[in-house]
């Protein structure tokens, strides 16, 4: 009965509020409301508006702005929700911007600021104080929230802190909202306790400034990541005697199920605090406006998204929380701010506070500038209204775009009350639908779940119908952090055994290979799946080992374990099953991994070779023997026979050379320096070597980039794992306008200088020590500048550890200079100034390597030009260049970054490298071969593939024609020649054929040195003279020793280069709408 009565009273009051608001609306408000109502039915117009707000003014140059603006108009068309006069003005402005952009574009910018002035206040102090005084005179209260540039480093965090303190000094300002991420830039959940301590230090400063004048400070909430940190910092600081009598507030988001338990926790704490004489605290209830970003982040990491999945659940939880707060026993210690534009929720709050006699503890809140006619009516009914008012200074207006985009999306979201508000009347269908939703949410408020969605069991990747990536550890969860703490506390040295006798190990491997290859594919796959399970069960043991012995930060080590597990599951499912061909394992494979990824990379090589039926010797890098030993034990525990996988930790000297050159070794997998690969080939030219080698990787940043996001991603790409990733961006090639921007340089300096530098055993450390004391190239990069260069950020070495260096950033790197061309493998970044995108691409390509490459630009036409021109195996658009994930971004490069056929690790063709494929039948008619090749080309190789199907990120895997194939035959073979010509013609790859009976080895060798620039691969059939292979290696050709098969899926991959292109598809979580989506 109570529920029905309250619901009826609420609906009646909401109806009265709506009628009064509609009667109270002013002419300018009515015009704006009608325009917003039209936007609801103009998807292309809405997409244009969001793109215009976000993209047009990234450059400071009017001509560039105009070009982008016209491009958006061309792509999306004139917004139909604009009035005819505005559409006419757009046409005139578009034409005028061609000849007078310096006049037109400032007018458009001024119009944008004017249109948003009611939603985002002018943050210049005099104007802000004037507005606040005006609102106070109208009977409103103001909750100010300062918007500014992204808080990427501690300099900006301290600036935000100063701004907050300055606001609190103003007599007009009585209420201020602050996020913990705005005043502390280095939030690190793997260092939870240290992060909490730092946040509490900043809070005390703010509270001390607010207390003397009784100013109110509210802790805002945005990311789910920050929920527990914010809650604990709030409670712990306000529990201190100094702040016991201070009243402050905190936001809880109803779309997060965890907020229900957090509210009860707050109420219990507030009751205890009040019992000791403590002041009331306030809870601001919001529904939450960051769902899109939460969904994208969770998808990328493989977690459940933290918010409820339906609007109905959020509404029910909101009303449950509201009812809890207005109860007299809770209202006695908690004040509540009900923040909503939904008239049903406003009416419910007013009804409940009247019912329970707790009006003094219940306040209504709305957004400044949103539905002002409604706000005036609610203020009169409620006896006051608090307006949440973001403010931004003119210089930081671009930084407020995220807020504007979220507001635009919120206003037009189909189930949002504001979506229907414009044009809403009590007898409309939309009103009746909103009433139904309200009653449903009120009725089911006690039924809604309160368990954290992050604690829900994920789909078991082992049982999934298709491959799924292993989720990373979720450090927001206490249980996860507790498991890590336990593993670190219980760590003991691994104590690997010495290497066995080489001859005995190889004899054992040869015998084991024969037996292992006889196992069925299903049996081998089952063991690999079990290996994934074992590695997941022992995840934290592996993380602790990498932290202690490999100098890895926790987050870096955690991602590495996920990657290793992915290799196990992915390779188990990707042994090829090709018709008309048979695969024979190579035999004995030696894996020689690097020290920088000491767990995932050896695991991937070992498991791919095992899946193909080979026996394996794992020879770890000397610096990472302990973790390799732990990995091998895990794989043995999973069922890999000990003779099939042997641990062979020999030194890199003479024994290592004997291992590589022994004829019982059929193939070697190397991840390491290009020079090491060439050394292996010089020792043994006929060695089947599959190597992923060096990279000199650059991130291009154009004037059309989101500069703050570019800075964030550049610093992550350059200094993650102290720059010791082959995919690290050691160069940024920056368009002149951005390079010359002092704000960009300051942000880059601040972001890099703020990274915590220290030993890996210090959880706060982001930049950990390099693996050994720098020498040669790295020492030069860290200590010496070339002509014209200077330090934006000078690296410093620790007095206690010569391996520990802070980040360094070099300005003025010249094209063709030593730093432009040299891989340094450490925490140092060089900046190059390019006049335009074309020059940037030329410099990006003008290196010997082609591993990873990135670009930051919001201009899709620039993205297309770049991806069609850049020469690298892994391309990244508007995201970091590091962190490749199995299947999403199969990893491997072009040019000197790859030795061998070039199949990418973590990709669909990698396992097939470890078998030799041949036709099952001797004679396959050429017509059948052509049919097979064309089918494979049309259905697969000519297509772009995205098997991961993520919403917020595209991960395209595609094939590009190789530079050329030089086919060397022992004699005329019409069938092979016909197949080669057909493959070349279909794939568009240049072909040249050399026949030994017509061109003797000596002649062939003599001209090999001149053909390296024309051809990428030397393809041979049958036995080849070592001298020929040595000459081919010297010429930079990759050797493929394989017969040409009749199956197109097997054959055509040898004529193509694999390429992975990853592109961020969202802005602030909102999926970017392409013009074609609205055609």
Helices and strands as residue ranges (DSSP letters): H 2-24, H 27-39, H 43-55, H 62-76, H 84-99, H 101-116, E 120-122, H 125-137, E 140-146, H 154-169, E 175-178, H 180-183, G 189-191, H 192-211, E 216-219, G 224-226, H 227-238, G 241-243, E 249-253, H 258-275, E 281-286, H 291-301, H 311-326, H 328-331, E 334-339, H 343-356, G 359-361, E 362-367, H 372-382, E 385-392, G 394-400, H 401-412, H 417-421, H 429-443, G 453-455, H 478-489, H 502-517, H 521-537, H 539-550, H 554-572, E 581-585, E 588-592, H 600-611, E 615-618, G 622-624, H 625-637, E 645-647, H 654-661, E 667-671, H 674-683, E 689-692, E 697-701, H 707-719, G 720-723, E 729-735, H 736-739, H 742-753, H 776-783, E 790-793, E 808-811, H 818-821, E 828-834, H 837-845, E 849-850, E 852-856, H 860-867, E 874-877, E 894-895, E 898-899, G 911-914, E 915-919, H 926-936, I 937-941, E 953-961, E 965-969, H 974-987, E 991-995, H 1001-1008, E 1017-1020, H 1026-1034, E 1038-1041, H 1048-1051, G 1052-1055, E 1056-1064, E 1066-1067, E 1070-1071, G 1075-1078
